[in-house]
Amino acid sequence: MSSGSEAVELAMKIARRWGYRVKGIAPNQAKILTISNNYHGKTLAPLSASSFKSFRNDFGPFVPGVGSDVCGFPIRYNHAEDIQKAFEEHGSDICALIIESIQGYAGCIPAEVGYLEAVRELCTKHNVLYVADEIQTGFGRTGYLMAYKAAGIQPDLLVVGKALTGGMYPMSLVLGKDTAMTQIHPGEHSSTFAANPMGSAIAMTAVDVILEEKLPERSRRLGKVLLERLSALQSPAASIRATGRGLFCTLHIDPTESPARVTAERVGTLARQRRLIVVNAENRIRINPPLVIEENDLLKGIEILKSALEDCLTIGELKI
């Protein structure tokens, strides 16, 4: 496929087909469960599976039977008991659970110890496909080739993109077990530029480089430095905390305990004006440096972020 959203949509089609033809779900009754505060894409089906209101406003109605609320109650991340309840009450109609191994847009929230293992066990017990969305976290970003590998589990379907081609070419993939993948037959799904020769060559080369240069291990090592330094950032003006794994981190600013001038938007703007690229959204600042970054450059970036945080109170209006 060409994009992450497109790949998620294909995974949803595979899961539904498997649900009807293998699991035996009644026609048009298959449910695809997701987790609250997730993000899986902005085309209509992945958007239906996502829960951020800012992305969903005035795009309804959404695809039925898809989302974190299809069972009538929220499915919280890091709460395996919510999934257990959903499966026990609605498991016969649930064909798949789509889950981020680390929640990205929610603020680089890692899975707690034992959570993904428990989810994998529940999916196996209730005959539900475990679909790992690794579009943001795959290929070394979190210190592992895939973020789910930190839990020592194996998904039934895997969705990847972004770093698959080193960021040089639009391409995404759905990989999975034969029992699921073989439910889609030739001609039943296609995309104009899917599996094109250039994209395929770039992807194979990029993956070779990622493995040969041990970029997952590099991300794990530098990620410890990044998270430690971000966690050490202190400001008398703001309540902040850092989350993440590897080079996939977020700085959270608590708006209820920080002055009005100390916001993620202002800190992000000051950082970018000082030539540090970060992404801010709501009360969060994403810090996702390249896997090949030198440690000195990483430390310089953290110092820029620190100065931006400190200067928020003293600098007046900013052109955002």
N, C-alpha and C positions, 0 to 999 in steps of 0.2 A: 504494500500500500504506500501512499505518499505522505500521510500525516498520522499523528497519534490518534486523533479523533476518528479517523477512518479505520484504523486498526481496532480501536475499542468497539466500533460498530460491527465490524466483522466478527469479533469475539462474541458479541451479543447474539449475532445470527447463528453462529456455531452452537452456542449454548442452548438456544431455543430449539434448534433442530435436534440436538442430542436429547434434550428434555422430552420431546415428543416421541422420537423414534427409538430411544434407548431406555430412558427412565419410565416412559409410558404416561406422561402427564396428559390430561384431557386436552383436546384441541382448544387453542387460544386461551389457555389458562396458565401458561408458564409465567413464573415470576423470576425476575433477576434482582437480587438483593445487593445493595451497596451500603456504605458506611456514612454516617453523618459527617459533615464538614469535609467531604471529599471533592475531588476534581478529576474528571475523566475526559473532558473535551467540550467543545462549543458547538459542534453540529448537533442536530436535534436529539438523536438517540443518546449519545454520550451526555448531552446537557440534561436530558431526563434522568440520567443516572447520577448527576452531580447535584450538589445541594447549596451552592453559593447563590444567594438571592440576587446579588449584583449582576451575575451572568444570566440569570433566568428571567428577570423582569420583562413582562410583556412579550414573551416568546411562547406562551402556552396556547393551546393545551399540549401537554407533553405525552410521550409514549406511555401507554398504560402498562401496569405490571412491572415497572422499572423504578428503582430508587431506594432510598434509605427508609422510606415510610410505607412501603407496600404492605407491611404486616400490621400497620396501625399504631406503631410506636417507634421512636427513634432507635437507631442502632449505633451506639457510641463506640468510637475507636478506643481500643485497649480495654473493652468490656466484653469478654467472650460470653458472659452470661446473657447478653442481649441477643447474640447470634444463636445461642442454645435455645432461648425462648422462641425466637422466630422459627427455627427449624422444628422444634417440637410442636408448634401450633400450626405451621404452614408448610412444613418441609416437603410434603408430598407434591406441592405445586412449585417449589423453588428449584429451578434448574441450575442456577449459578450464583455465586457470591463474587463480586468484583471488589478487590481490595488493593489499596496502595500499601506497599511494604513499609514505607515511611510516608506519612501524609505531607504532601508538598505545599499546596496553596494554603493549607491550614496553619503552616508555619514550621515546616520541617520537623514534624512530631514523630519520633521513632516509636516503634512497637516496644512495649515493655517486655521484659524477659518472660518467656512462656506464652505470650499472647498469640503469635502466629502459629506456634506449635498446637495450641488449643484449637485455633480456627481450622487448621488442617485436619485435626482429628475429628472435629464436628462435621466437616464437609464429607469426610470419608464415611463416617457413621450414618449420615443421612442421605448419602448418594447425591451430593451437590457438587458441581464443578467449582474448584477453587481457581479463580482467574486472578493472576497477579498482574497489576498494572505497574510496569517498571519503566514507563516512558520517560519520566523525569529522573528516576533513580538508577537506571541500568548502566552497565558498562563502566563500573568503577567509581561512579560519583559518590557513593556512600562508604567506600572502603572495601567493597566486595564487588565481584563481577556483576552480581545482581543482589539487591538489598535483601531479598528473602533468604539468601544463602547464610546470612548471619544466624538464622534460626535453624538451619540444617534441615529444611523441608523442601518439598518439590510440588509446585503447582500443577494443575491439570492443563491450564492454558496460560501462556505467558505473552504479554503485549509489550513490545519495545519500539523505540523510535529515537528521535533526537540524536544522542551520541552514537547511534548505530553507524552513522556515516561520518563521525567526527564533526558534525555540524556543517558539513560541506554540501550536502545534497538531501533533498526531501525524500525520506524513505522510512517505512515502518514495517513491522512484521508481527504476525501472530504465530506462535509455535505451540505445540501441545501434543497430548497423547493421541495415539491412533484412533482410539474409540470415539474421540470427539472430532478430530480433524477430518476423518474420513466421512463424516456426515454431510459435508459440502462437496458436491460433485462438479466436474468440469462444466463450466458455463453457468453455474448457479450463483457465482459471485465473481466480479471482475472490476478492474479499475484501469483507466486509460494508461497510466504510467507505472502500474504495478510490475515488479520484477524486471524493470528495464535493465539492459546490459550495463550502462554506465553506473547506475545506482548500485547494482549488485557488485560490481567490481570495487567501487569505493567502499561499500560496506565490508567486504571481505578484507580489504587492505586495512581499514580502520580497526577492525577487530584484531587483526594480526598485530598491529602496532600497540594497541591497548594491552595485549597479553605479553608481547615481547619486551615492552618497556616497563612492565609491572606497574601500570598506572593505578589499578585498584589498591595495591599495597602502598603506593605513594600517597594516594588519597587518604588511606587510613592513618598513615603517620602524620601527614600535615594536618589532617582533620583534627587530631588530638590537640595540636598546637592551636589551631583556629578556635576550637570550642573552649579551650582553657583560657585563651586571651579574651575572647568575647565574654565569657562568664566573669572575668575579672574586671570588666569595664564597670566603673562606678561613677555615678553622678549625684551630687546633692540635690539636683533638680528633678530627677526622674527615677521611677521604679522600673528596672529593666531586668530581663532574663534572657539567656541564650539556650536554644535547643538545636538538635541536629545530630548528624553522624557523618564522618568523613568530611569532604568539602561540599557539604549540603547543609547549610546552617541558616538560622534565622535569629534576629535580635527582636525581642518583643518589648514594647514600651506600654506600660499600663496607664491608660489615659485617666483612670480614676484617681491615681496617686501621683500624677505628674502635672506640672504647670501647663497652661494652655499652649504656651509657645513651644513646648517640647513634644513634638509629634514625629511620627515616622516620616511623614511627608517633608517636614522641614529638615530633619536629619539627612534624609535621602537626597534632598536638593542640595544641601551644603556639601555632601560627599561628592556628588556628581560635579559640582562646580570646582571641586578640588581634584577632579580627574579620577575619581574612584567610581566605577560603575556598580551600583546596587539597585535593587528593585524594591520599592516600598508599596505596601498595600494595607489600608486600614491602619492598624497599630503595629505593623510588622515590617522589618527590613530584611530582605533576603540577601545572603552573602554566599554566592556559589562561584568561587574562582575557578579558573581552568585547572585541569588535573596536572598540567605541566608547569604550574607556577613555581618559581623559586621561593624558598622560605623567606629570604630577605624581602622580596616583593610582597609576600603575604603579610609580613609584620608591618611593612610600610602602610599597607591598606588598612590594617587595624588601627594604626596611629591616626590616619586620616579620619576614620570613623569616630575615634575617640575625640578628636578635636571638633568634629562636626557636632557631636553630642554636647560637648562643653560649651560651644559657642551659640547654641540654640537660644539661650536666655539673653545673651548680650547683643545679638544681631536683631535688627528691626524687621520690617516687612521684607519678604523674599519674593522674587518673581518665580513662581512655581511653574 
